[in-house]
């Protein structure tokens, strides 16, 4: 099968991309419900509830497990890959976001009264464990549905 039609018939890929898209849409809906603010920029943002990274890798691993078998080497690879992504989202990236928050506060305090121009660092790049869990649930639901 040629490349482009093959991509559009790949149910595992469609499942993973759909999970990402739904998680990103849910960020807009959550923002609207909690903050009473419609923010379409969230469709391309990282961080927030639910984690689209977690949704994507969960749907991917579930699709691979369903299609190739839960005892297949490719499922093992996708499951370990998913665990690394989940750990990174809630651990490393979350810590980087907290560091960015502290650095932004420091630069803001140091630049008071001066006309020093600086770009704020992005603070919302990681996830809380709850946001990661929410993404996993989205990924499982989409993976079972697609």
Secondary structure, 3 states (H helix, E strand, C coil): CCHHHHHHCCHHHHHHHHHHHHHHHHHHHHHHHHHCCCCHHHHHCCCCCCCHHHHHHHHHHHHHHHHHCCCCHHHHHHHHHHHHHHHHHHCHHHHHHHHHHHHHHHHHHHCCCCCCCCCCCCCCCCCCHHHHHHHHHHHHHHHHHC
